[in-house]
Amino acid sequence: MNMKFWNKWLRKSHRWLAIPMLILIPISLILKLTGNGAVIASIPQWEAIQSLLILFLALSGAYLYFLPYLNKWKRNRRQARVRVPVNQQTRQETMQ
């Protein structure tokens, strides 16, 4: 599959998971600070789920942040490869 396909879906999933995380983290913090642990205890994997979502958001966010720089680097490498033979040909022509 094409990288554009994966980048598009990664960007969409990052956006849609960020919205619930913006709601879940403050609610969880308020419940912990108020001492109402019954809600958190009712879902035993609550903190594990939050940790995994935060990890996914951090990794996908870092990838999406560096994506333009990676594309620019790849584009410059491609252009440098294309330019090298042209420069060598002109040098050889001037030497003859």
Secondary structure, 3 states (H helix, E strand, C coil): CCHHHHHHHHHHHHHHHHHHHHHHHHHHHHHHHHCCCHHHHHCCCHHHHHHHHHHHHHHHHHHHHHHHHHHHHHHHHHHHHHHHHHHHHHHHHHHC
